[in-house]
Amino acid sequence: MNNTSYEASLTIGIIGLGAIGCLISSQLPKNSKIFALPRNPLQKSTFFELEDRTYEWPTWQGEALDILLVCCKASQTIQALQQWKDAISLETQIVLLQNGLGQHQLIAKAFPQNTLFAASTTEGAFRSHTHKVTHAGIGQTQWGYYSGKKEPFKLPLTSLKGKHAWSDNIKQTLLDKLAINAIINPLTVKYQCKNGELLTQPEALLEFKALCIEVENLFHQTDYSISFNLFEKAQSIAQLTANNYSSMLQDIRNNRLTEIDFINGHLLNEASKYAIDMPISTTLLKLVKFHEQKNKIC
C-alpha cells in the first residue's frame, strides 16, 4: 500500500511539539491546516523558531482532522490520546513518530477503528532555547502502514520538505531503530557521555560490544528480525553522531521521563516470553530508572 497523491488541503493535528515534532511540522505541505494539541488545552497556540523562521500553530478547536501526528514520548501516548480523543474521528489517520515499541499495539487496541501508521526519522533536532529549535542533523523520515483498515496514506510525501520515503515494511524499520537505541541510549546515561565517547572509553566500548551481542542474541532467538550486524551498525551510528548527546541522556539531564520502558524495557518483556536472560539490559534499565527517581520524575 503505497503513498498516493491527496490534492485537497489536509487538516493535521500534532501531539508533542518537542524538537522533532516542531521540525516535522515545519516540513508539512504548505497548504495544510495545522493545529497543536498541547497538554494545556487552554493554551491558544504553540510557536517556535526554526532556521530564522517563526512558526505558530493554533490549538485545535473542533476541526475535523485528516491526520493526527503523534510525536510525544511513547510513555505519554495513551494519556495524550485519551485527553484529545474528541479530536479523533473514524476518518482520522493516526501516525506515531516515536522511539521504542509497545505503544503501537496499545494504540491499535484503544482505537481499533482507525488506521494506524508509523514513522521513523534519522533527523536531528534539539531545543537551544525555550522557543528555538535547531536542526542538528539532516536525515530521512520513513512512513508506513502499521495496522487497522488498509487505506491510502493521506499525506503526500512528495510535497513535504526534507527527505521522506514510504516504507513497505515499517515494522522492520522500527525494530532496527529499536536495536540501535537499546545500545546507545542507556550506555550514554551510564557513562554520562556523548555518543562517540562510547567508542573511545575502553570500559564503555567493552560493554558496548557485550550489549550488542546480548540484544542481537534476543533478535535471533525470537520472532524479531534485524537487518544488519548490530555491533557494526551501532558503531557506525555512534561515529556519525559522535558529538551528539543521546535523547535519553538529554531527558535525564533535563529532569524528563525517558523512553527506557519502550526501548530496553520492551526488549526485556520480549525476552521474558522466551526465558532469555539479558543481564546487561536489566542492569541498564534499573540504572536509568534510578536516575529518573533521583530526579523525582513521575
C-alpha positions in Angstrom: 0.0 0.0 0.0 1.9 3.0 -1.3 1.6 6.7 -0.6 -0.8 8.4 -3.1 -1.5 11.9 -4.0 -4.0 13.8 -2.0 -4.7 17.2 -3.6 -7.1 18.6 -1.1 -5.8 20.8 1.8 -5.2 18.5 4.8 -6.1 19.3 8.3 -3.3 17.9 10.6 -3.2 17.8 14.3 0.1 17.4 16.2 0.6 16.0 19.7 4.1 16.5 21.0 5.7 19.7 19.7 9.2 18.9 21.0 12.2 19.4 18.8 11.4 16.6 16.4 7.7 17.4 16.4 8.4 21.0 15.6 10.9 20.1 12.8 8.5 17.7 11.1 5.6 20.1 11.4 7.7 22.7 9.6 8.1 20.2 6.7 4.4 19.5 6.2 2.7 20.7 2.9 2.2 24.5 2.7 -1.5 24.2 2.1 -2.1 22.1 5.2 -4.1 23.4 8.1 -2.0 22.6 11.2 -3.2 22.5 14.8 -1.4 21.9 18.0 -2.9 19.6 20.6 -0.9 20.6 23.7 -1.1 19.3 27.3 -2.9 22.5 28.3 -6.0 22.8 26.1 -6.4 26.5 27.2 -3.2 27.4 25.5 -4.2 29.4 22.5 -1.3 28.4 20.2 2.2 27.0 20.1 5.1 28.9 18.4 8.7 28.2 17.8 11.7 29.5 15.7 13.5 27.2 13.3 16.1 28.3 10.8 15.3 32.0 11.1 11.6 31.5 10.6 8.8 31.6 13.2 6.0 29.0 13.1 2.8 29.3 15.1 0.2 26.5 15.2 -3.2 27.4 16.8 -4.7 25.0 19.3 -7.3 22.5 18.0 -10.9 23.8 18.4 -13.0 21.1 17.0 -11.8 20.9 13.4 -12.1 17.5 11.6 -8.6 16.0 11.5 -7.4 14.1 8.4 -4.2 13.1 10.2 -3.1 13.1 13.8 0.7 13.1 14.1 1.9 11.9 17.5 5.4 12.9 18.3 5.3 12.9 22.1 7.2 10.3 24.1 6.0 6.7 24.0 5.2 6.8 27.7 2.9 9.7 27.2 1.0 8.4 24.2 -2.1 6.8 25.8 -2.7 9.7 28.2 -2.3 12.2 25.4 -4.7 10.4 23.0 -7.2 10.0 25.7 -7.0 13.7 26.5 -7.6 14.5 22.9 -10.0 11.6 21.9 -12.6 14.1 20.8 -10.3 15.2 18.0 -10.1 11.6 16.6 -12.9 10.7 14.2 -13.2 7.4 12.4 -11.7 9.1 9.4 -8.6 10.4 11.2 -5.4 8.6 10.3 -3.1 8.3 13.4 0.6 8.4 12.8 3.1 7.5 15.6 6.5 9.1 15.1 8.3 8.0 18.2 11.2 5.9 19.6 10.5 2.5 21.0 8.0 -0.2 20.6 4.9 -1.4 22.5 2.9 1.8 22.3 1.7 0.9 18.8 -0.1 -2.2 20.0 -1.7 -0.2 22.8 -3.0 2.5 20.4 -4.2 -0.2 18.0 -6.3 -1.7 20.8 -7.5 1.7 22.1 -8.5 3.0 18.6 -9.3 -0.2 16.6 -11.5 1.6 14.0 -8.7 3.9 13.0 -5.9 3.2 10.5 -2.6 3.4 12.3 0.6 4.5 10.5 4.1 4.7 11.9 7.1 6.9 11.1 10.8 6.8 12.0 13.3 9.5 11.4 17.0 10.0 11.5 16.7 13.8 11.5 18.4 15.5 14.4 16.9 18.4 16.3 17.1 20.0 19.7 15.8 23.0 21.6 18.5 25.5 22.1 16.1 27.8 23.9 12.5 27.6 25.1 11.0 28.5 21.7 14.0 28.0 19.4 14.6 24.7 17.7 17.9 23.8 16.0 18.1 21.4 13.1 21.2 19.5 14.2 21.5 16.8 11.5 19.8 16.2 8.2 18.3 12.7 7.9 15.4 10.9 6.3 11.9 10.2 7.6 10.3 6.9 6.7 6.5 6.4 6.8 4.5 3.2 6.6 1.2 1.4 7.3 1.2 -0.3 10.7 -2.3 -1.7 11.4 -6.0 -1.2 11.1 -8.1 -1.0 8.0 -5.9 -0.7 4.9 -6.3 2.6 3.1 -4.0 5.0 1.2 -2.0 7.4 3.4 -3.5 10.9 3.0 -0.2 12.7 3.4 1.6 13.2 0.0 5.2 12.6 0.9 6.5 14.3 -2.3 5.0 17.6 -1.1 7.0 17.6 2.2 10.2 19.5 2.7 13.2 17.4 3.6 13.9 13.7 2.8 10.9 11.5 3.1 10.2 7.9 1.9 7.5 5.3 2.0 8.4 2.0 3.7 6.6 -1.2 2.8 7.8 -2.7 6.0 7.8 0.0 8.6 7.8 -2.6 11.4 11.2 -3.7 10.4 12.4 -0.1 10.3 11.1 0.3 13.8 12.8 -2.9 15.0 16.1 -1.8 13.5 16.0 1.6 15.2 14.9 -0.1 18.5 18.0 -2.2 18.5 20.3 0.8 17.9 18.5 2.8 20.6 18.8 0.0 23.1 22.6 0.1 22.8 23.5 3.8 22.5 20.8 5.4 24.7 21.2 3.7 28.1 25.0 3.4 27.8 25.4 7.2 27.3 23.3 7.6 30.5 25.6 5.2 32.4 28.8 6.8 31.2 27.3 10.4 31.1 28.9 10.9 27.7 28.4 11.9 24.1 27.6 9.1 21.6 31.1 8.9 20.2 32.8 8.6 23.6 31.2 5.1 23.9 33.8 4.0 21.4 36.8 5.9 22.9 36.4 4.9 26.5 37.8 1.4 26.9 35.3 0.3 29.6 32.3 1.7 27.7 33.4 0.1 24.4 33.7 -3.3 26.1 30.1 -3.0 27.4 29.0 -1.6 24.1 30.2 -4.8 22.4 28.7 -7.1 25.0 25.3 -5.3 24.9 25.3 -5.7 21.1 25.8 -9.4 21.4 23.1 -9.7 24.1 20.5 -7.7 22.1 21.3 -9.4 18.8 21.0 -12.8 20.5 17.5 -11.9 21.5 16.6 -11.0 17.9 18.0 -14.3 16.6 16.1 -16.4 19.2 12.7 -14.7 18.8 10.3 -13.7 16.0 12.1 -10.4 15.7 14.5 -9.8 12.8 17.3 -7.3 12.3 18.6 -6.0 9.0 22.3 -5.7 9.9 25.2 -6.7 12.1 24.3 -4.8 15.3 27.8 -4.0 16.5 28.9 -2.7 13.1 25.8 -0.6 12.6 25.7 0.7 16.2 29.4 1.6 15.9 28.7 3.4 12.7 25.8 5.4 14.1 27.8 6.3 17.2 30.6 7.6 15.0 28.2 9.6 12.8 26.6 11.2 15.8 29.8 11.3 17.8 29.3 14.9 19.1 25.6 14.4 20.0 24.1 13.6 23.4 21.5 10.8 23.1 17.9 11.7 23.7 17.8 9.6 26.8 20.8 11.4 28.4 19.2 14.7 27.5 16.0 13.6 29.2 17.8 12.7 32.4 19.7 15.9 32.4 16.6 17.9 31.9 14.6 16.0 34.5 12.3 14.4 31.9 10.9 10.9 31.9 12.9 8.7 29.4 11.6 6.1 27.0 13.5 3.3 28.6 10.4 1.2 29.2 9.6 1.2 25.5 13.2 0.5 24.4 15.2 -1.8 26.7 12.1 -2.5 28.7 10.2 -3.7 25.6 13.1 -6.0 24.7 13.2 -7.4 28.3 9.4 -8.1 28.1 10.0 -10.0 24.9 12.9 -11.8 26.4 10.8 -13.0 29.3 8.4 -14.7 26.9 11.2 -16.9 25.8 13.0 -17.2 29.1 16.1 -15.4 27.7 18.4 -13.8 30.2 19.6 -10.3 29.4 21.7 -9.2 32.4 23.3 -6.1 30.9 19.9 -4.7 29.7 18.4 -5.5 33.1 21.1 -3.6 34.9 20.9 -0.6 32.5 17.1 -0.4 32.9 17.5 -0.3 36.6 20.2 2.4 36.3 18.1 4.7 34.1 15.1 4.2 36.4 17.3 5.1 39.4 18.3 8.4 37.6 14.6 9.1 36.9 13.6 8.5 40.6 16.6 10.5 41.8 15.3 13.4 39.7 11.8 12.8 41.2 10.3 12.3 37.7 6.8 10.9 37.8 
